[in-house]
Amino acid sequence: MNLIDEDKVKNKSVAVAVTHDHAHVFLLNDESTAPIAIIRRAEPENIHVGSAEAHHGHASENGEVNYFADLSAHIQNASSVLLLGHGTGKANAAERFSHYLRDHQKAIAIKVLALETVNLPALSNGEIVHEAHRKWRELVSRT
């Protein structure tokens, strides 16, 4: 588990950029472009993924529940969550994380304001934070 100080997210709004391999957690309540946490997915050792599994998308499921549980522990005390992902459908790790929250972490799932699709691999941390702030301000202005 990648530990962070729980007080950093307690009662604060966070943006979580979720990819298959790692997630960056950013505070939305300040202008910093540095993530307050980077949660890395532990790769299971000695798991042979058959070509059929990889072809049908099941290879991505290895270790995913533990990764999502670890990520959930980091954001559980946040007041609100904006998820950022890349891709569509099952290819979007943030979308899969959203489903995990709905099924296993309902107390966190209700804090998710939105799930945005952005081109994460092409964006710097600063650009990710800029997109997150833009969307967050849009959501907050609606309420």
Helices and strands as residue ranges (DSSP letters): G 6-8, E 13-18, E 22-27, E 37-40, H 51-55, G 58-61, H 64-75, E 80-85, G 89-91, H 93-104, H 106-109, E 112-117, G 120-122, H 125-142
